[in-house]
Amino acid sequence: MDEPQNIMEELLSQRSDFIFLGLTGRTGSGCTTTANILSSKSPGFPEIKDLSNDDAQFFKGMDTHRYEIVKKYADEKFPRFYAIKVSDFISASFMRTPEDDCVSFFVSILDIEKDKAENFFKEFNLSSWASSLKRYSEVIDYIFDQELNDIPCVDEAEFRALLLKYSSFSKKIKELIDQHFGVGSYVKLYQAAGNSIRRAGNISIGYDSKPFKIRFLHYLPEIINRVVKVLRRSHKKTNKSTCIVIDAIRNQYEAKYFQDRYASFYLVSVNAPNEDRTSYLRKVHKFTDDEIKRIDSKESGDLGKESVTKCGACGSKFKTDKDEVEKLFTQNVKACLEISDIHLFNPRKEPQNNNVLKAQLAWYISLMQHPGIVTPTSTERVMQIAYSAKLNSGCISRQVGAAVTNSDFSIKSIGWNDVADGQVPCNLRSLNGLKANFNPAIYSKYERTDEKFRTIALQKLSDFERSLAKSENALKGYNLSYCFKSIQNEVEGEKNQVHTRSLHAEENAFLQLAKSGSMGIEGGKLFTTASPCELCAKKAYQLGIKEIVYIDPYPGIARDHIIAIGDHPPKVTQFIGAVGNAYHRLYAPLMPYKDELQLLKG
């Protein structure tokens, strides 16, 4: 019979033998700092007394006791992670690209003279770097050739030496790019190179005009996935656990690639206050304000161009995105934040010790190794309810959830963005129904009678029907829902939020308070999966909300214009913690803790 300790170790090893993290966040938020902490030999987790943020204790109340427990566990069992940088494999793609094509790409993206790019590559000899990797040809072929399926048997030290060479090459070429072409040039170049790889499968000029092939969208994560497989195989030979962190994922479909394939994968967002993040980029990386704005715009999923289209039927003008497909392969940190499993806070004011960041890593890595070792924070408990509530939304653009509590985190109402009670949500209506169904409970008088609106809506239906006729599979079985706001904005040639049929999630939660005759919530808290817009921010202020906690930022001026004014502005806090499936995976214990201790005692 196995020893009790061995039984418990075997049960926990199902979680601790393989931990796989992907980091996401805006440039300067601290993804690389987080990866460095995870890959260090001894992070050195801080004591409670050493944890403060803006002169306030980071952990408060019961959370101080929870932290003491996870710190004790982390001090004994925290694993060392192997860090994989996505940018290293973009660098490797430059190494595998013909030099003439690299020169053309540099000229196109950086807007420089050809001879300047040629001189750069004379100094930085790509072929010499490539030739130094010949001894690793078997494993390199496996990593980059998508047709090869047999994982090569490689010694761990040998494979790490290869990855170190790629890392050294990447670090060197980035430094030289900024030296030759100006600070921030490598970020601009690598953003474009990543988009080119996702769209065309290689680095080439004019990639944004080439036909998009969906298989290239996962080109970079497939390379990283193969690296993970080689590492896991080499570790199995020596019975070592495999803990890997990817620095950094900024495309939501690359994140979903790993979420769909690995039960052990967690997407971890690293968030820093914008003022501190931009200050860090100015001081440490010497970025200008214009360069920071350009980087943020690219990472936000902004396509950068719009075109005005005229409707041939009614003459109305409306704006359209330059290329809907481009949304798939561009960077979109905002979308990555929305699907993240764990959200960390990096104050960016303690560059010498990173104590707050280390404490959060001790917390969540310990829970990955030993689920249920502590219970959730009050903030996590409430946000999990708001996160679950958003799934009730019938909005076909975005689902948002909200919860309102008193000052003691007691939930008073929940809400989600959806139509008023008694009306049919957008996801349950369709263009087909708009054409044939004149039920006033489902389609409004305006939708049934306005000529311009119906002309545009039925043209969209016709476009869908043509698409159906071209393919045997595309769109078959789909409900052809439509967004009233989008069509009405085309009718008016505007971009107006007032035409939405749905109540916002926060608005809905506030109205539930009035509808049920709830007590006042002055001094309470609003939890929302997306920061409130200007309209909802005003309502929160009027109700006397003391704190607003959100997951991902909503564009607009609500925070700077509506909230940060007056004599009792609410505190605005970006959420810290686990949410969604990760909440259950981390906090559901394998067995009652009493039974575990008894088992370990023997």
Secondary structure, DSSP 8 states (H G I E B T S, - for coil): ---HHHHHHHHHHHHHSEEEEEEE--TTSSHHHHHHHHTSS------GGG-EETTEESS-THHHHHHHHHHHHHHHH----EEEEHHHHHHHHHHTS-HHHHHHHHHHHHT--HHHHHHHHHHS-HHHHHHTTGGGHHHHHHHH-TT--S-----HHHHHHHHHHHHHHHHHHHHHHHHHH-TTHHHHHHHHHHHHHHHHSS--TTGGGS---GGGGGHHHHHHHHHHHHHHHHHHTTT--EEEEEE----HHHHHHHHHH-TTEEEEEEE--HHHHHHHHHHHS---HHHHHHHHHHHTT----EEEEE-TTT--EEEEES-TTHHHHS--HHHHHHT-SEEEE--SS-TTT-HHHHHHHHHHHHHHHSTTSS---HHHHHHHHHHHHGGG---SS---EEEEE-TT--EEEEEESB--TTS--GGG--HHHHHH---TTTS-HHHHH-HHHHHHHHHHHHHHHHHHHH-SSTTTT------HHHHHHHHHTS--GGG-SSB-HHHHHHHHHHHTT----TT-EEEEEE---HHHHHHHHHHT--EEEEEE--SSSIIIIIIS-SSS--EEEE--EE-THHHHHHHS-SS-HHHHHHHHH-
